[in-house]
Amino acid sequence: MQHFQSPTTQARSSRRAPGAARRLCLLLLSFLLIGATHAAELPVELIDHASGNGMAGVRIAAYETLADGTQQWRTAQDTDASGVARFELEGLGQGRTYVLKARPFAHWLETDPITEAAWYGWHVGKLAIQVVDGKTGAPMPAREVWLREQAGDGSYPYVKN
């Protein structure tokens, strides 16, 4: 048996099909976007606390802090000539937490937890010293210096150079 459609019925069917397909596509797209996280930009300026200048050429690593408290490496960037590194971090500002780690001097440093996508000025190196001759006052460049931090019990267990 052959089904016959009048020209009017055919015109209505063809108009409905594109609209229905469009609605179906939008519905599928909305399901795909539910729960999806987006990368957010985090510009970080590594700043020498003593001089106030940006620190060029320092590698900064971004770690995500997971629900169990462990840290998972995500990416790393080198600071540019002005001391800035730009990160694209998934879920930043949407409930995920990151910390940054860098070694601009002799030991590793870590930021406080970062939860929002905003410019982050990271001041490092709070101590600037100059070694001088005790008798003449003349500078003594390229000398190794050891710094000991006194613990609460009076001992000096922490040594930094």
N, C-alpha and C positions, 0 to 999 in steps of 0.2 A: 504494500500500500504506500503510495506516495503522499508525503505531507506537503500541503500547499500553504504558502504564506502570501498574504496580499502585500502589495508594495508598501502600504502604510505600516503593517506589522514588521516587515523586513527593516524599514527605516528605524522603528523604535528599538528593535533588537540590536542593531548595529550601534546605536547611540548608547545603549545600556552597557554593552560589553566593555568599551574603553573605560567607562566610569567605574564599573565593577573591578576591572583589572587594576585601576589606579588605587582604589580603596584597599584591595588585597595587598598591593605592593606597600602602601603606607602602613598597613597593619603588620606585615612582616618586618618592615624596617623598625617599627616601634618595639617589637619583641626583641630584635637584635640589640637595640640601644638600652633596653632595661638592664640595669646592673653593670653596664659597661663603664669602665673608668677611662678617664682621659689624661693624657700627659699634660703637666703644667710646667711652665718655665720657672726655674729658680736661678736668678743671676746672683753669683757669689763674688764678693770682692775680698780678697785676702790682703789684709792691711797690717803693715809693720807698725806695732804699737808705739815704738820709740820715735820713728820718723813721720808716721802718718801716711806714708806712701804705699801704693799698691805693690804687691810682690809678684813679679813676672816669673814665668817658667816653673811654677810649683804645681805638682800633680795633686789634685784633690779627688778623693774617691767618695762616692755616695753609697751608703748602705741602708737598706730598708730594715726597720725593726719589726720583726714578725710578732704575731700574737703570743708566742711562747717566750718572747724576750730575746731570742737569738737575732743576730744581724746577718743579712744576706747582701753580698756585694751586688750592685746593680750597674754602675757605670763609673767612669773616671774621666776627668778633663784636666788639661793643663791651663794655668792662668795665662792670659794674653799679656801684652806689653804694659797694660795699665793695672794688671793684677786681678782681672775679672775672668771667671769661668762661668759658662752657662750650661745648665742642666735641664733636661726634659725628663721629669719624673712622673711615672704613672701613679695616679690616685692621690697626688699631693693636693691638699685642700679638700679631699673627699674622704678623709678618715685614715689615710695611710701616713706612717711616720718614718722619717729618715734622719740619719746622722751623717755628717761629713767628717772625713779623716784626711790629714795631711801631715807631712814631715818637713816643714819649712826650715827647721833648724836641726838639732841633734836628736830630738825625740818626737814621737808621734803625738799629735793633738787630735782631739775629737770635740765636735760641737755639742751643744745641748740638743735635745730632740727638736726637729723641724717638722711642723704640721701644715704650714700654709705657704702658698706660692707668693713670695714677695722678695724684694731685694734684701740680701743678707750680707751685712758687713761683718767680717770675721777678723777681729783684732788679735794678733799673735805677737809673742816676743815682748813681754812687758819689762824685761830687765836689760838695760844697756850699761855696760861697764867699760872702763878704760883702765888698763894696767899701767901703772907709772912706777918709776924708780923711787923708792922711799926716801932717798937722800937728795936727789937732784930734781925730782918731779918730772923728769923726762919720760915721754911715752915709751912703753915697751911693747911694740907690736908683735903679733903672732905668738903670744904666750898662751899656754894651756891653763885653764882655770877650772878648779873643782869647787862645786857648790854643794854644801851639805845642809839638809833641812832637819831641824831639831824636832824629834817626836815628843809626844806628850810626857813620856817617861824620862826625858832628858837625854836620851841616846840620839845618835845621828845615823839612822839606818839607810836613809835615802841619799844616794850620791848621784850628782848630775855633772856632766862636763860639757 
